[in-house]
Amino acid sequence: MDTVINRLSDIEKAAVSVMDGASERKKQMAREMEEKTAAFDAQLEKENQDRISQIRSKMEEELQQELRQQSEDAKATMKRLEATYENRHEEYAQALFKNMIKE
């Protein structure tokens, strides 16, 4: 009978040892998963920041190009207005004068 009890005790010890090993392996796997998840999150964050930076740079470049174009358009409009004024300012003054004395 003692042999059976000893044998059962040995089996129980072995089972506890297996359970402890499984528990330790489970903890180790959980740590590995946490590390992999953290690494993945960090990589994803870096990729997102890089992409955002690229988009921001592209938008700034497009904005600068648009501002340059608007500035060139405004300069061209001013030149046209100045040329029209130079060519027709006396005509405008005469028309204004006639309009003022019409009454």
C-alpha positions in Angstrom: 0.0 0.0 0.0 2.8 2.3 0.8 4.2 1.7 -2.7 0.9 2.8 -4.2 0.8 5.9 -2.1 4.4 6.7 -2.9 3.8 6.1 -6.6 0.7 8.4 -6.4 2.8 10.9 -4.6 5.4 10.7 -7.3 2.8 11.1 -10.0 1.3 14.1 -8.2 4.8 15.7 -7.9 5.4 15.1 -11.6 2.0 16.6 -12.4 2.7 19.6 -10.3 6.1 19.9 -12.0 4.5 19.7 -15.4 1.9 22.3 -14.4 4.5 24.6 -13.0 6.5 24.2 -16.2 3.4 24.9 -18.3 2.6 27.9 -16.1 6.2 29.3 -16.5 6.1 28.6 -20.3 2.7 30.4 -20.4 4.2 33.4 -18.6 7.2 33.4 -20.9 5.0 33.3 -24.0 2.9 36.1 -22.6 6.1 38.2 -22.1 7.2 37.4 -25.7 3.8 38.4 -27.0 3.9 41.7 -25.1 7.4 42.4 -26.5 6.3 41.5 -30.0 3.1 43.7 -29.6 5.2 46.6 -28.2 7.7 46.3 -31.1 4.8 46.1 -33.6 3.2 49.1 -32.1 6.4 51.1 -32.1 7.1 50.1 -35.8 3.5 51.0 -36.7 3.8 54.4 -34.9 7.1 55.1 -36.7 5.6 54.2 -40.1 2.5 56.4 -39.4 4.7 59.3 -38.3 6.9 58.9 -41.4 3.8 58.9 -43.6 2.3 61.9 -41.9 5.6 63.7 -42.3 5.6 62.9 -46.0 2.0 64.1 -46.4 2.7 67.2 -44.5 5.8 68.0 -46.6 3.9 67.4 -49.8 1.1 69.7 -48.7 3.5 72.4 -47.6 5.2 72.1 -51.0 1.9 72.3 -52.8 0.9 75.3 -50.7 4.1 77.1 -51.4 3.7 76.4 -55.2 0.1 77.8 -55.0 1.3 80.9 -53.1 4.0 81.5 -55.7 1.4 81.1 -58.5 -1.0 83.5 -56.8 1.9 86.0 -56.3 2.8 85.8 -59.9 -0.8 86.2 -60.9 -1.2 89.2 -58.7 1.9 90.8 -60.1 0.7 90.2 -63.7 -2.7 91.7 -62.8 -1.0 94.8 -61.2 1.1 95.2 -64.4 -2.0 95.0 -66.6 -3.8 97.5 -64.3 -0.9 99.9 -64.4 -0.6 99.6 -68.1 -4.3 100.3 -68.6 -4.0 103.3 -66.3 -1.0 104.6 -68.1 -2.7 104.2 -71.5 -6.1 105.5 -70.4 -5.7 107.7 -67.3 -6.5 110.9 -69.2 -9.6 109.3 -70.7 -10.7 108.2 -67.2 -10.0 111.7 -65.8 -12.0 113.3 -68.5 -14.9 110.9 -68.1 -14.9 111.5 -64.3 -14.7 115.2 -64.8 -17.6 115.2 -67.2 -19.6 113.0 -64.9 -19.0 115.5 -62.0 -20.0 118.6 -63.9 -23.0 117.0 -65.6 -25.4 118.4 -63.0 
